[in-house]
Amino acid sequence: MKRILSSIIYAGLMLALAAAAYLAFPGRADIAAQPNPIVDAGSAPAAQAQSPAAENWNELAIPLNASSTITNAQSLADSIPGTVQVLKWNVAGQSFQFYFPDIGFGDNFSVQTGEAFFVQVNNTAANTFTVVGDVPPQSGQPGAVEFNLTGNSTACKWNDISIPLDQGANFSDAATLSTNIGNVEQLLSWDPAAQNFKFYFPEISFGDNFNVATGYPYFVCMKTSKNWP
């Protein structure tokens, strides 16, 4: 039953993303970019690069402390010329917040180190995105990237996370990431080429045990609430 419920919520994620796409300005030829973080945990600044992929959406994370230049949805969009729309997952509402930077419409939500976002760009956008900032402190230290994960034992709750720079050696795929976090019912990874999510159920080893990487974003459906890492 839990797997059925989480599948329904997964469908809700896709419907929410589809609804956001429907809200996009008509008549645009949109191009998305696949996030490909290039980070050095031992030094700063570091860069997050992107390469051209399928149309519409890509998901990216902000692995560095770029608070001097990127503080909200508008400044994130300004750092990626050609951005049409930015989405941020709202855990409490289990839905997306949205913002259209061209007209300042929607929720100009805050942007914090480690958070993940969906970005839609048009055909004027460059095929790279570079963010420069400081490497966050290691886990357990003040200012470290940490996620307050929300869960529910009856119907798991979706949380959008990224892998902190100091955690990459702890896992390599969806199975090991779910074990490290604990109490995960399902994991999702956005596939920009297919414009869809890859999924994995760790309890029954079902789905695509996709690779994971430092600085990349992932959705995790939690059965209990906890802090991670």
KATA-V802364 format. One record per helix or strand of 3 or more residues. SS is the DSSP state (alpha for helix, beta for strand). FROM is the first residue (numbers start at 0). LEN is the number of residues. If there is no record, write none. Layout:
# KATA-V802364
SS & FROM & LEN
SS & FROM & LEN
This chain:
# KATA-V802364
alpha & 1 & 22
beta & 32 & 6
beta & 46 & 6
beta & 56 & 5
alpha & 72 & 6
beta & 82 & 8
beta & 94 & 6
beta & 115 & 7
beta & 146 & 3
beta & 156 & 6
alpha & 164 & 6
alpha & 173 & 8
beta & 183 & 8
beta & 195 & 6
beta & 216 & 6
beta & 225 & 3
